[in-house]
Amino acid sequence: MTRELLSIGDRIVPFLVARLPESSLDDAIYIVFLLGQLDATEARPALLELQSQLDDRSAGRDLTLRMQVEYFLRDT
């Protein structure tokens, strides 16, 4: 599935960004991963917004979403 989504390329970025605000924790982790793999710099504002919501979106001590967001912001 990941390869298929990545093969769509930049055309999928707006759909991923639009899905991000209402996504579950697991979905958000996957979406941020995909955006990072696509080098979707246009998603940076959405990721900055997500970063400000991490305390509300995290599941206990699971730091996966926080790490994915930090990697994305560091690399873009």
C-alpha positions in Angstrom: 0.0 0.0 0.0 2.8 2.4 0.9 4.5 1.9 -2.5 1.2 2.5 -4.3 0.5 5.7 -2.4 4.1 7.0 -3.0 3.8 6.2 -6.7 1.1 8.7 -7.0 3.6 11.4 -6.1 2.9 15.0 -5.3 -0.7 14.7 -6.4 -1.6 12.9 -3.2 -0.1 15.5 -0.9 -3.3 17.7 -0.7 -5.4 14.7 0.2 -3.0 13.6 3.0 -2.8 17.1 4.4 -6.6 17.4 4.4 -7.0 14.1 6.2 -4.4 15.0 8.9 -6.6 17.1 11.3 -9.2 14.4 11.8 -7.0 11.4 11.6 -6.5 8.9 14.4 -3.1 8.6 16.1 -2.1 5.6 13.9 -3.3 7.3 10.7 -1.5 10.6 11.6 1.7 8.6 12.1 1.3 7.0 8.7 0.4 10.3 6.9 3.4 12.1 8.4 5.6 9.3 7.3 4.2 9.4 3.8 4.6 13.2 3.6 8.2 12.8 4.7 8.9 10.2 2.1 7.4 12.5 -0.6 9.5 15.4 0.6 6.3 17.4 0.7 7.6 20.7 1.9 4.2 22.3 1.2 2.8 20.3 4.1 5.1 22.0 6.6 2.4 24.5 7.9 0.1 21.5 8.6 2.9 19.7 10.4 3.7 22.7 12.5 0.0 22.9 13.5 0.1 19.2 14.3 3.2 19.7 16.4 1.3 22.2 18.5 -1.4 19.5 19.2 0.9 16.6 20.0 0.1 16.5 23.7 -3.6 16.1 22.9 -3.0 13.6 20.0 -0.4 11.3 21.7 -1.2 8.0 23.3 0.5 7.9 26.7 4.2 7.4 26.3 4.1 6.5 22.7 6.4 9.0 21.0 6.0 7.7 17.5 4.0 10.6 16.2 6.2 13.2 17.9 9.3 11.6 16.3 7.7 11.5 12.8 6.8 15.1 13.1 10.2 16.1 14.3 11.9 14.1 11.5 9.7 15.8 8.9 10.4 19.3 10.2 14.1 18.6 10.5 14.4 17.2 7.0 12.2 19.8 5.1 
